[in-house]
Amino acid sequence: MSMEQSMSRKGNCWDNSPTERFFRSLKHEQLNYEKFRTEEAARGVAIFCESLFWASQPKQAAKT
């Protein structure tokens, strides 16, 4: 898979905490416990987990 985690500056941990939490959950709770036959199967699970994660996040009001 070609996913890339974002990295923040040292000491600035809050700017990307939702993304870091997503990747941690994906690696430790999902991908480590399943054996995938193909990369497409793993990618499908990752996309599904991503959609669940972002659906659970509060929606930001649009600034006009």
N, CA, C and O atoms as CSV, one atom per row, in Angstrom:
chain,resi,resn,atom,element,x,y,z
A,1,MET,N,N,0.842,-1.177,0.000
A,1,MET,CA,C,0.000,0.000,0.000
A,1,MET,C,C,0.883,1.234,0.000
A,1,MET,O,O,2.010,1.195,0.494
A,2,SER,N,N,0.396,2.289,-0.531
A,2,SER,CA,C,1.207,3.499,-0.618
A,2,SER,C,C,0.578,4.642,0.165
A,2,SER,O,O,0.473,5.761,-0.337
A,3,MET,N,N,0.157,4.358,1.410
A,3,MET,CA,C,-0.362,5.427,2.263
A,3,MET,C,C,0.816,6.093,2.947
A,3,MET,O,O,1.839,5.458,3.205
A,4,GLU,N,N,0.668,7.358,3.236
A,4,GLU,CA,C,1.748,8.097,3.863
A,4,GLU,C,C,1.204,8.869,5.057
A,4,GLU,O,O,0.241,9.626,4.932
A,5,GLN,N,N,1.828,8.671,6.216
A,5,GLN,CA,C,1.434,9.422,7.392
A,5,GLN,C,C,1.995,10.828,7.310
A,5,GLN,O,O,3.090,11.045,6.791
A,6,SER,N,N,1.235,11.781,7.829
A,6,SER,CA,C,1.751,13.145,7.865
A,6,SER,C,C,2.590,13.321,9.121
A,6,SER,O,O,2.323,12.701,10.150
A,7,MET,N,N,3.578,14.147,9.029
A,7,MET,CA,C,4.461,14.394,10.160
A,7,MET,C,C,4.437,15.881,10.481
A,7,MET,O,O,4.515,16.722,9.585
A,8,SER,N,N,4.330,16.193,11.757
A,8,SER,CA,C,4.337,17.597,12.160
A,8,SER,C,C,5.712,17.964,12.705
A,8,SER,O,O,6.584,17.115,12.892
A,9,ARG,N,N,5.868,19.248,12.947
A,9,ARG,CA,C,7.117,19.704,13.556
A,9,ARG,C,C,7.209,19.166,14.981
A,9,ARG,O,O,6.194,18.847,15.599
A,10,LYS,N,N,8.393,19.070,15.479
A,10,LYS,CA,C,8.610,18.620,16.840
A,10,LYS,C,C,7.910,19.569,17.806
A,10,LYS,O,O,8.061,20.787,17.711
A,11,GLY,N,N,7.147,19.005,18.731
A,11,GLY,CA,C,6.452,19.805,19.725
A,11,GLY,C,C,5.121,20.359,19.262
A,11,GLY,O,O,4.476,21.097,20.008
A,12,ASN,N,N,4.687,20.027,18.054
A,12,ASN,CA,C,3.419,20.531,17.531
A,12,ASN,C,C,2.520,19.339,17.213
A,12,ASN,O,O,2.251,19.041,16.049
A,13,CYS,N,N,2.062,18.666,18.260
A,13,CYS,CA,C,1.356,17.404,18.070
A,13,CYS,C,C,-0.134,17.555,17.802
A,13,CYS,O,O,-0.765,16.582,17.388
A,14,TRP,N,N,-0.719,18.706,18.013
A,14,TRP,CA,C,-2.174,18.828,17.899
A,14,TRP,C,C,-2.644,19.116,16.484
A,14,TRP,O,O,-3.825,18.934,16.188
A,15,ASP,N,N,-1.770,19.554,15.611
A,15,ASP,CA,C,-2.226,19.938,14.277
A,15,ASP,C,C,-2.703,18.769,13.433
A,15,ASP,O,O,-3.566,18.950,12.575
A,16,ASN,N,N,-2.171,17.586,13.650
A,16,ASN,CA,C,-2.586,16.450,12.844
A,16,ASN,C,C,-3.031,15.257,13.686
A,16,ASN,O,O,-2.935,14.114,13.237
A,17,SER,N,N,-3.509,15.507,14.885
A,17,SER,CA,C,-3.895,14.404,15.760
A,17,SER,C,C,-5.026,13.545,15.201
A,17,SER,O,O,-4.993,12.333,15.414
A,18,PRO,N,N,-6.036,14.091,14.494
A,18,PRO,CA,C,-7.052,13.194,13.925
A,18,PRO,C,C,-6.463,12.217,12.901
A,18,PRO,O,O,-6.849,11.049,12.856
A,19,THR,N,N,-5.538,12.697,12.090
A,19,THR,CA,C,-4.918,11.827,11.096
A,19,THR,C,C,-4.057,10.774,11.766
A,19,THR,O,O,-4.093,9.606,11.379
A,20,GLU,N,N,-3.286,11.171,12.764
A,20,GLU,CA,C,-2.456,10.218,13.489
A,20,GLU,C,C,-3.318,9.161,14.174
A,20,GLU,O,O,-2.967,7.982,14.171
A,21,ARG,N,N,-4.434,9.568,14.755
A,21,ARG,CA,C,-5.334,8.622,15.406
A,21,ARG,C,C,-5.897,7.631,14.392
A,21,ARG,O,O,-6.013,6.441,14.687
A,22,PHE,N,N,-6.247,8.112,13.205
A,22,PHE,CA,C,-6.772,7.226,12.170
A,22,PHE,C,C,-5.741,6.168,11.790
A,22,PHE,O,O,-6.063,4.981,11.756
A,23,PHE,N,N,-4.499,6.583,11.503
A,23,PHE,CA,C,-3.480,5.624,11.095
A,23,PHE,C,C,-3.154,4.646,12.217
A,23,PHE,O,O,-2.923,3.466,11.953
A,24,ARG,N,N,-3.130,5.113,13.466
A,24,ARG,CA,C,-2.879,4.219,14.587
A,24,ARG,C,C,-3.970,3.165,14.686
A,24,ARG,O,O,-3.688,1.976,14.840
A,25,SER,N,N,-5.213,3.607,14.596
A,25,SER,CA,C,-6.328,2.668,14.672
A,25,SER,C,C,-6.300,1.691,13.508
A,25,SER,O,O,-6.535,0.496,13.688
A,26,LEU,N,N,-6.019,2.190,12.334
A,26,LEU,CA,C,-5.981,1.331,11.154
A,26,LEU,C,C,-4.908,0.258,11.302
A,26,LEU,O,O,-5.163,-0.914,11.025
A,27,LYS,N,N,-3.717,0.645,11.733
A,27,LYS,CA,C,-2.627,-0.315,11.858
A,27,LYS,C,C,-2.842,-1.297,12.998
A,27,LYS,O,O,-2.655,-2.501,12.816
A,28,HIS,N,N,-3.229,-0.811,14.162
A,28,HIS,CA,C,-3.272,-1.659,15.345
A,28,HIS,C,C,-4.576,-2.413,15.529
A,28,HIS,O,O,-4.581,-3.486,16.131
A,29,GLU,N,N,-5.668,-1.888,15.034
A,29,GLU,CA,C,-6.951,-2.535,15.271
A,29,GLU,C,C,-7.475,-3.289,14.061
A,29,GLU,O,O,-8.345,-4.146,14.215
A,30,GLN,N,N,-6.988,-3.011,12.885
A,30,GLN,CA,C,-7.559,-3.624,11.695
A,30,GLN,C,C,-6.537,-4.429,10.907
A,30,GLN,O,O,-6.701,-5.636,10.734
A,31,LEU,N,N,-5.504,-3.788,10.438
A,31,LEU,CA,C,-4.600,-4.445,9.497
A,31,LEU,C,C,-3.704,-5.499,10.139
A,31,LEU,O,O,-3.273,-6.423,9.449
A,32,ASN,N,N,-3.413,-5.397,11.414
A,32,ASN,CA,C,-2.545,-6.383,12.060
A,32,ASN,C,C,-3.241,-7.712,12.318
A,32,ASN,O,O,-2.567,-8.718,12.539
A,33,TYR,N,N,-4.559,-7.745,12.296
A,33,TYR,CA,C,-5.284,-8.955,12.653
A,33,TYR,C,C,-5.851,-9.695,11.454
A,33,TYR,O,O,-6.463,-10.749,11.622
A,34,GLU,N,N,-5.667,-9.183,10.278
A,34,GLU,CA,C,-6.218,-9.819,9.087
A,34,GLU,C,C,-5.105,-10.146,8.107
A,34,GLU,O,O,-4.125,-9.413,7.981
A,35,LYS,N,N,-5.280,-11.256,7.421
A,35,LYS,CA,C,-4.372,-11.631,6.340
A,35,LYS,C,C,-5.107,-11.364,5.035
A,35,LYS,O,O,-6.206,-11.877,4.821
A,36,PHE,N,N,-4.516,-10.576,4.177
A,36,PHE,CA,C,-5.144,-10.215,2.916
A,36,PHE,C,C,-4.489,-10.981,1.778
A,36,PHE,O,O,-3.267,-11.122,1.727
A,37,ARG,N,N,-5.316,-11.469,0.873
A,37,ARG,CA,C,-4.787,-12.202,-0.282
A,37,ARG,C,C,-4.230,-11.258,-1.341
A,37,ARG,O,O,-3.280,-11.590,-2.049
A,38,THR,N,N,-4.835,-10.076,-1.438
A,38,THR,CA,C,-4.400,-9.123,-2.459
A,38,THR,C,C,-4.268,-7.731,-1.855
A,38,THR,O,O,-4.824,-7.439,-0.796
A,39,GLU,N,N,-3.526,-6.886,-2.545
A,39,GLU,CA,C,-3.403,-5.497,-2.115
A,39,GLU,C,C,-4.748,-4.786,-2.225
A,39,GLU,O,O,-5.061,-3.909,-1.420
A,40,GLU,N,N,-5.543,-5.167,-3.228
A,40,GLU,CA,C,-6.857,-4.549,-3.408
A,40,GLU,C,C,-7.764,-4.820,-2.212
A,40,GLU,O,O,-8.541,-3.950,-1.816
A,41,ALA,N,N,-7.674,-6.017,-1.634
A,41,ALA,CA,C,-8.483,-6.344,-0.455
A,41,ALA,C,C,-8.073,-5.475,0.734
A,41,ALA,O,O,-8.928,-4.965,1.457
A,42,ALA,N,N,-6.775,-5.310,0.933
A,42,ALA,CA,C,-6.287,-4.459,2.022
A,42,ALA,C,C,-6.686,-3.010,1.788
A,42,ALA,O,O,-7.078,-2.307,2.719
A,43,ARG,N,N,-6.584,-2.571,0.548
A,43,ARG,CA,C,-6.960,-1.199,0.210
A,43,ARG,C,C,-8.449,-0.970,0.466
A,43,ARG,O,O,-8.841,0.091,0.953
A,44,GLY,N,N,-9.276,-1.959,0.140
A,44,GLY,CA,C,-10.711,-1.843,0.382
A,44,GLY,C,C,-11.031,-1.678,1.856
A,44,GLY,O,O,-11.886,-0.870,2.219
A,45,VAL,N,N,-10.351,-2.438,2.713
A,45,VAL,CA,C,-10.558,-2.306,4.158
A,45,VAL,C,C,-10.092,-0.937,4.634
A,45,VAL,O,O,-10.760,-0.306,5.452
A,46,ALA,N,N,-8.958,-0.475,4.134
A,46,ALA,CA,C,-8.450,0.840,4.538
A,46,ALA,C,C,-9.410,1.948,4.125
A,46,ALA,O,O,-9.655,2.873,4.899
A,47,ILE,N,N,-9.952,1.866,2.925
A,47,ILE,CA,C,-10.899,2.887,2.459
A,47,ILE,C,C,-12.177,2.837,3.278
A,47,ILE,O,O,-12.739,3.879,3.616
A,48,PHE,N,N,-12.641,1.638,3.600
A,48,PHE,CA,C,-13.838,1.502,4.428
A,48,PHE,C,C,-13.608,2.111,5.812
A,48,PHE,O,O,-14.459,2.843,6.317
A,49,CYS,N,N,-12.461,1.811,6.427
A,49,CYS,CA,C,-12.152,2.375,7.748
A,49,CYS,C,C,-12.045,3.893,7.680
A,49,CYS,O,O,-12.490,4.593,8.589
A,50,GLU,N,N,-11.458,4.394,6.612
A,50,GLU,CA,C,-11.341,5.843,6.451
A,50,GLU,C,C,-12.716,6.493,6.354
A,50,GLU,O,O,-12.950,7.545,6.949
A,51,SER,N,N,-13.622,5.872,5.610
A,51,SER,CA,C,-14.963,6.453,5.484
A,51,SER,C,C,-15.691,6.438,6.822
A,51,SER,O,O,-16.417,7.380,7.140
A,52,LEU,N,N,-15.507,5.378,7.612
A,52,LEU,CA,C,-16.121,5.342,8.948
A,52,LEU,C,C,-15.535,6.414,9.852
A,52,LEU,O,O,-16.261,7.073,10.596
A,53,PHE,N,N,-14.219,6.588,9.786
A,53,PHE,CA,C,-13.556,7.577,10.628
A,53,PHE,C,C,-14.059,8.979,10.322
A,53,PHE,O,O,-14.439,9.713,11.235
A,54,TRP,N,N,-14.066,9.363,9.043
A,54,TRP,CA,C,-14.465,10.721,8.698
A,54,TRP,C,C,-15.954,10.939,8.884
A,54,TRP,O,O,-16.378,12.068,9.129
A,55,ALA,N,N,-16.760,9.895,8.774
A,55,ALA,CA,C,-18.196,10.038,9.019
A,55,ALA,C,C,-18.470,10.317,10.494
A,55,ALA,O,O,-19.480,10.934,10.835
A,56,SER,N,N,-17.574,9.865,11.368
A,56,SER,CA,C,-17.772,10.066,12.806
A,56,SER,C,C,-17.267,11.422,13.292
A,56,SER,O,O,-17.547,11.816,14.424
A,57,GLN,N,N,-16.524,12.139,12.448
A,57,GLN,CA,C,-15.980,13.433,12.846
A,57,GLN,C,C,-17.041,14.518,12.725
A,57,GLN,O,O,-17.839,14.496,11.788
A,58,PRO,N,N,-17.064,15.469,13.660
A,58,PRO,CA,C,-18.030,16.567,13.550
A,58,PRO,C,C,-17.762,17.383,12.290
A,58,PRO,O,O,-16.614,17.612,11.908
A,59,LYS,N,N,-18.818,17.802,11.672
A,59,LYS,CA,C,-18.696,18.594,10.445
A,59,LYS,C,C,-18.373,20.043,10.804
A,59,LYS,O,O,-18.956,20.608,11.730
A,60,GLN,N,N,-17.456,20.627,10.074
A,60,GLN,CA,C,-17.080,22.022,10.295
A,60,GLN,C,C,-18.040,22.922,9.524
A,60,GLN,O,O,-18.411,22.614,8.391
A,61,ALA,N,N,-18.429,24.002,10.122
A,61,ALA,CA,C,-19.302,24.963,9.447
A,61,ALA,C,C,-18.508,25.675,8.358
A,61,ALA,O,O,-17.345,26.031,8.550
A,62,ALA,N,N,-19.140,25.873,7.238
A,62,ALA,CA,C,-18.477,26.565,6.129
A,62,ALA,C,C,-18.348,28.044,6.463
A,62,ALA,O,O,-19.306,28.676,6.910
A,63,LYS,N,N,-17.168,28.585,6.246
A,63,LYS,CA,C,-16.952,30.015,6.487
A,63,LYS,C,C,-17.316,30.771,5.226
A,63,LYS,O,O,-16.882,30.425,4.127
A,64,THR,N,N,-18.117,31.805,5.398
A,64,THR,CA,C,-18.524,32.591,4.226
A,64,THR,C,C,-17.880,33.945,4.232
A,64,THR,O,O,-18.108,34.741,3.321
